[in-house]
Amino acid sequence: MAEYHCTYKMTFPIDEFGRIGGMYSLADLPIMEHKQLSRNGIIVSKDEERQYFKIRDTEKNFESWVPMMDVTVVQDPRKLLHG
């Protein structure tokens, strides 16, 4: 299967230092808020019936099911968001 790079939007728990926390972090810090973030990923699988993509986050390497409407395929991986 070809590798499809993408950006995706998802709501994450944020710790007191503004980093992704909770189950997405090894740090045991309190969650201060939940925030929708745009992140870079690779499409691993898709569920046409439910209209979801399974995305592997390129920075943290976790996988999550994300609605297709919250995913943008990036043709040139060099143009991915930084941060």
Number of C-alpha atoms within 10 A of each C-alpha: 5 6 8 16 25 24 21 23 16 15 11 18 19 21 19 12 11 12 13 21 22 16 10 14 14 8 11 10 13 13 17 13 13 13 13 11 11 16 18 24 27 22 23 17 13 16 12 9 6 9 12 18 22 18 26 20 19 15 10 12 12 11 15 15 17 18 18 17 11 13 22 15 17 17 11 10 15 9 10 16 12 8 7
